[in-house]
Each structure stands twice: as C-alpha cells, then as structure tokens.
Amino acid sequence: MNENLATLLLCAAVLGVPLLLYVRNLKRRDAEARAAIERGKIHSGGPTAQHPHIDAAYCIGCRTCTTVCPEGDVLAMIGGKAVIVNGYKCIGHGICAEVCPVGAITMVMAKPSVGAEMPALTTEYETSQENMFIVGELGGLALIKNAVNQGRDCIDTITQRLSASGAARRPEVYDVVIVGAGPAGISASLRATENKLSYLTIERDELGGTVAKYPRQKLVMTSPVEFPMYGKFTKRELSKESLLEFWQTVLHRADFKVRTGEGVDEIRKGDDGIFNVVTKQGQYRAQAVVLAIGRTGTPRKLGVPGEELGKVMYRLIEADHYINKQILVVGGGDSAIEAAMGLGNQTGNKVSLSYRKSEFSRIKERNRIRIEESIRQGKVTVIYNSMPIEIRPDAVVLEVAGETRELQNDFVWVFAGGTPPNDFLKKVGVQLGEKDFTLEGAKEKQDADRARATLSQAS
Ligand SMILES: Cc1cc2nc3c(=O)[nH]c(=O)nc-3n(C[C@H](O)[C@H](O)[C@H](O)COP(=O)(O)OP(=O)(O)OC[C@H]3O[C@@H](n4cnc5c(N)ncnc54)[C@H](O)[C@@H]3O)c2cc1C
C-alpha cells in the first residue's frame, strides 16, 4: 500500500468514525424522542398544569433543555427542535427555561380548557374579586420556590396599591389577611412584615402546609429563591425537618403573627370594599385578602364499608413507627408509591399496593425505578387492576380483575388525591377557569419584548 493511500485511509478513519457515531447517536435520540411521544400519548392528552412553551422560531436545537429536567423526558428533540413529549410530567421546575441560551422557553399555564377548574387570575395573582389574591399551588403552579415567589410578589402589589390609594390606615382593619401558612403564606407574611403592613395569618392546621405533612426525613428538592426577611436561600436539597426549622427561625425573628388551628369558613366583601374574614373563633376585617390554601383540600375517600375504622389513614409521616405489620396502600401516584416503599423498608412489614389501573402512568421517573426495585426485592407487592371493596378489622377485601380477594391486614393507607377547595372558592366569589390572564399576559409581554429587541437591533 502506498504512503498516500495509507494517509487517506487514516484520515477517513479519524473523521469518518466520529461522524458515523454522531449520526448513529442522532438517530438513537430521535427514536427515543418518538418513543417518549408515544408513551406521552398513552398516559396523557398533554400538559395538565404549568409547562414549558417553546418558541420554535428561536429554538437553536442545542438540547440543553432536554438534559436538565429532574422529571425526565418532558422535552425531547424532534427534527432539531425541542418539543414537549410528556407534558403531564411537568411540575414547573422551570430549569429548562432558565438554561435555554436563547430564551426560547417560557413557563406557561395549561390552556383554560384544561384548567377549567382553576381560578382565573391576572398576572398580579388577583382573582375576579378585586383585592383578593391567590398564590401558591392553589393558582395552579406547584413547587415551593413558586409558592415563595408568588407570596412575596403579591404582597408587593398590595403594598403599592395601599400607598397609591393614599387612604388613611384604620387600626381595626388589617392591611391584609393571609389565609394558609404553607410556603406561599409564610413568604407572604414575611414580606408583609418587611413592607411594614398590618397583617394576620390564619392557618387551620399547623405551620408549614403540605411540607409539614411530608414523610419524616423526606428529602426536599428546591431551587435558589429570594426569601423575605432572609435574602437568597440557596440550598437545593435538604430534609423536610431542616426546611421547617429554617422557616421557624426566620418567622421567630420576624415576630410572626399567626392564628393556627383556625380555619377560614367564609369571606364577605362589604359595600365599603373591606373584606370580612370569618372563622369559628372570630371575624377579621381587611383591605386585601391573600388565599394561600394550596390545592390539597380534603383527602378523597374510597367510600367503602369499614373505611371509618381507626386503622384507615390518609397521610403517612412516620413510616418507622410501623413494623411487623400487614399493610395495604391504595393508590397509584407518587404519594402512594413513596408510602408503600417507606413502609416496605421497615422490618417485618408485608406491604401490598392496590392500584385500579394496569400500570403506573403518572409517576416520577425516579419513583418508577425505585418501585421496580422494591418489587424485585419483595418489599412491595403491587396488585394492579384492583380496588378495595370492604375493610374489616383484621382484613381487607379487594376486587381484582373481577374476582374477590381477601388479604390479612393491620393498616390501610389511602392516597386517592384530594378534593380541591373549589366549593370554598366559589363561596367566596372567585371565578374558576374563565380566562388565563397569566399565560396570555406573559406570552404577549415576551413577544412584545422580542419585537422591541429586534427593532432596536435593526435600527
Ligand atoms: C408528597 C409531596 C412531595 C413534594 N415534594 C416537593 C419537593 O421536593 N420540592 C418542591 O418544591 N415541592 C414539593 N412538593 C410540592 C409542594 O409541597 C407544594 O407545591 C407547596 O407546599 C405548595 O405551597 P402552598 O403554600 O401553595 O400550599 P400548601 O403547602 O398546601 O399550604 C396550604 C396551607 O393552607 C391551609 N389551609 C387550607 N385551607 C384553609 C382554610 N380554609 N383556612 C385556613 N387555612 C387553610 C392548609 O392547612 C395548609 O397549611 C411536594 C408535594 C407533595 C404532596
């Protein structure tokens, strides 16, 4: 072989092999994306709440967004552009939007047709009732960082309105009453302190909201967020206990005014525009009201005989309090799966998980992997296509694919979701699902900003 030919072959190998691998990799990713789309079609009709909106005209196909999502394959690249393939998995981290180098992604809410049961809100989180606001998960956006951001920003709006109105402050009327002391309500309360508003926070249960009800030592994932009365909170992972302790410390420093164990039953607006917030213990007057009551509502029940027995529960906090027990967990979402795995890890427990469908369809990718491992290790037995039809003191009766099966049982946990507080919202005059101001406002603003930027570049 002459020397030139050898060099030519070497060059071809050096350039050709990586090119071949690159093309093969592209094809594999394309095939994976298409498979993800098919899975998405099976499990969902599309995003049900907040999700990324990708402006294809700006997407440069860099793939950054597809690699950062903690929930897995929400986005994929098809034809060189990012597209949503599993919108139902999105819980609003928004990291894809943060990392997009060209700003082609914005987080938006579901279309009003999907979010028909969600309250209609303006971009300032105001409801159809003037000066009544909704922040946090109740407005449709999950995650602690979103709740903190919205609680803080909403109080800034109220502060601006109060100072713009120039009306004299009345000692018997609070500037704002905040309902709920989860992350959104805590953030709003701290900002109210910072902004020197007179406020009262009313919480029907305990401080911390849904976070306080997470299982013990649950690892909470969060993102850097500006926390009122503290500054930048930069932790990305910490235990539920550490997060609650952090809030307690800041709240203590701020002389937090909260009435716990007091639920708000009604809110009426007088002709003078002042709200009357009614609980069983009292009535409180306020210029503005912030509803930060989450969407958990009341746990949905199975409605089967025996459900009133004391061994039936709807929340699990201390899994390690239960050992050597026969346990049934009911449900197919992340909460049910996490509870089943937590209980399955305790000594001597025999845990069965009853789910009415033939496969888990709406769970986080990491839970899917972990539950498969638990099943393999014999820690959890999943009974698909099943539902409890009776609960007895020492047993449960399931209907499994049309047949009856009895299991020995000490405890039952039901995770069938909650009834969102929509009746409460209607009662206090909040309109549901009419118009998604938030989405359209944000999108229009972004388009306008882009148009302005393009014009200024052109001139
Ligand atoms: C199992 C689980 C794990 C999660 N893990 C994470 C995570 O790792 N990272 C993350 O960012 N997010 C996580 N989330 C989501 C996060 O917990 C919620 O998005 C967040 O708590 C919402 O905050 P919120 O203040 O809007 O509502 P909530 O936290 O639900 O608080 C609402 C509060 O309002 C009170 N309330 C309700 N009605 C009334 C009434 N009528 N009167 C007075 N008070 C009332 C409730 O008692 C409650 O304390 C998780 C959620 C669950 C269920």
The ligand as an SDF file (V2000), in Angstrom:
LIG
                    3D

 53 58  0  0  0  0  0  0  0  0999 V2000
  -45.5140   14.2850   48.7830 C   0  0  0  0  0  0  0  0  0  0  0  0
  -45.1220   15.6230   48.2000 C   0  0  0  0  0  0  0  0  0  0  0  0
  -43.7980   15.9130   47.9650 C   0  0  0  0  0  0  0  0  0  0  0  0
  -43.4000   17.1680   47.4510 C   0  0  0  0  0  0  0  0  0  0  0  0
  -42.0770   17.4310   47.2720 N   0  0  0  0  0  0  0  0  0  0  0  0
  -41.6860   18.6620   46.8490 C   0  0  0  0  0  0  0  0  0  0  0  0
  -40.3040   18.9850   46.7190 C   0  0  0  0  0  0  0  0  0  0  0  0
  -39.4050   18.1740   46.9910 O   0  0  0  0  0  0  0  0  0  0  0  0
  -39.9750   20.2490   46.2670 N   0  0  0  0  0  0  0  0  0  0  0  0
  -40.9340   21.1740   45.9710 C   0  0  0  0  0  0  0  0  0  0  0  0
  -40.5690   22.2940   45.5760 O   0  0  0  0  0  0  0  0  0  0  0  0
  -42.2590   20.8870   46.0840 N   0  0  0  0  0  0  0  0  0  0  0  0
  -42.6620   19.6600   46.5150 C   0  0  0  0  0  0  0  0  0  0  0  0
  -43.9940   19.3830   46.6550 N   0  0  0  0  0  0  0  0  0  0  0  0
  -44.9820   20.4300   46.3120 C   0  0  0  0  0  0  0  0  0  0  0  0
  -45.0510   21.4990   47.4300 C   0  0  0  0  0  0  0  0  0  0  0  0
  -45.1920   20.8760   48.6980 O   0  0  0  0  0  0  0  0  0  0  0  0
  -46.2600   22.3950   47.1930 C   0  0  0  0  0  0  0  0  0  0  0  0
  -46.2180   22.9060   45.8880 O   0  0  0  0  0  0  0  0  0  0  0  0
  -46.2660   23.5620   48.1870 C   0  0  0  0  0  0  0  0  0  0  0  0
  -46.3390   23.0840   49.5130 O   0  0  0  0  0  0  0  0  0  0  0  0
  -47.4440   24.4900   47.9260 C   0  0  0  0  0  0  0  0  0  0  0  0
  -47.4040   25.5130   48.8650 O   0  0  0  0  0  0  0  0  0  0  0  0
  -48.7100   26.3700   49.2300 P   0  0  0  0  0  0  0  0  0  0  0  0
  -48.2830   27.3110   50.3030 O   0  0  0  0  0  0  0  0  0  0  0  0
  -49.3040   26.8990   47.9970 O   0  0  0  0  0  0  0  0  0  0  0  0
  -49.7800   25.3110   49.8100 O   0  0  0  0  0  0  0  0  0  0  0  0
  -49.6920   24.2750   50.9910 P   0  0  0  0  0  0  0  0  0  0  0  0
  -48.3000   23.9080   51.3070 O   0  0  0  0  0  0  0  0  0  0  0  0
  -50.6300   23.1790   50.6310 O   0  0  0  0  0  0  0  0  0  0  0  0
  -50.2730   25.0690   52.2590 O   0  0  0  0  0  0  0  0  0  0  0  0
  -51.6080   25.4640   52.3140 C   0  0  0  0  0  0  0  0  0  0  0  0
  -51.9890   25.7230   53.7700 C   0  0  0  0  0  0  0  0  0  0  0  0
  -53.2740   26.3280   53.8140 O   0  0  0  0  0  0  0  0  0  0  0  0
  -54.0100   25.7880   54.9130 C   0  0  0  0  0  0  0  0  0  0  0  0
  -55.4470   25.9550   54.6710 N   0  0  0  0  0  0  0  0  0  0  0  0
  -56.1950   25.3440   53.7260 C   0  0  0  0  0  0  0  0  0  0  0  0
  -57.4690   25.7600   53.8040 N   0  0  0  0  0  0  0  0  0  0  0  0
  -57.5290   26.6540   54.8090 C   0  0  0  0  0  0  0  0  0  0  0  0
  -58.5870   27.4400   55.3530 C   0  0  0  0  0  0  0  0  0  0  0  0
  -59.8400   27.3990   54.8780 N   0  0  0  0  0  0  0  0  0  0  0  0
  -58.3080   28.2530   56.4130 N   0  0  0  0  0  0  0  0  0  0  0  0
  -57.0380   28.3260   56.9090 C   0  0  0  0  0  0  0  0  0  0  0  0
  -56.0020   27.6040   56.4160 N   0  0  0  0  0  0  0  0  0  0  0  0
  -56.2510   26.7860   55.3730 C   0  0  0  0  0  0  0  0  0  0  0  0
  -53.5700   24.3340   54.9410 C   0  0  0  0  0  0  0  0  0  0  0  0
  -53.7960   23.7400   56.2300 O   0  0  0  0  0  0  0  0  0  0  0  0
  -52.0820   24.4500   54.5910 C   0  0  0  0  0  0  0  0  0  0  0  0
  -51.2950   24.5550   55.7680 O   0  0  0  0  0  0  0  0  0  0  0  0
  -44.3980   18.1410   47.1390 C   0  0  0  0  0  0  0  0  0  0  0  0
  -45.7540   17.8390   47.3470 C   0  0  0  0  0  0  0  0  0  0  0  0
  -46.1280   16.6020   47.8860 C   0  0  0  0  0  0  0  0  0  0  0  0
  -47.5900   16.3230   48.1270 C   0  0  0  0  0  0  0  0  0  0  0  0
  1  2  1  0
  2  3  1  0
  2 52  2  0
  3  4  2  0
  4  5  1  0
  4 50  1  0
  5  6  2  0
  6  7  1  0
  6 13  1  0
  7  8  2  0
  7  9  1  0
  9 10  1  0
 10 11  2  0
 10 12  1  0
 12 13  2  0
 13 14  1  0
 14 15  1  0
 14 50  1  0
 15 16  1  0
 16 17  1  0
 16 18  1  0
 18 19  1  0
 18 20  1  0
 20 21  1  0
 20 22  1  0
 22 23  1  0
 23 24  1  0
 24 25  2  0
 24 26  1  0
 24 27  1  0
 27 28  1  0
 28 29  2  0
 28 30  1  0
 28 31  1  0
 31 32  1  0
 32 33  1  0
 33 34  1  0
 33 48  1  0
 34 35  1  0
 35 36  1  0
 35 46  1  0
 36 37  1  0
 36 45  1  0
 37 38  2  0
 38 39  1  0
 39 40  1  0
 39 45  2  0
 40 41  1  0
 40 42  2  0
 42 43  1  0
 43 44  2  0
 44 45  1  0
 46 47  1  0
 46 48  1  0
 48 49  1  0
 50 51  2  0
 51 52  1  0
 52 53  1  0
M  END
$$$$
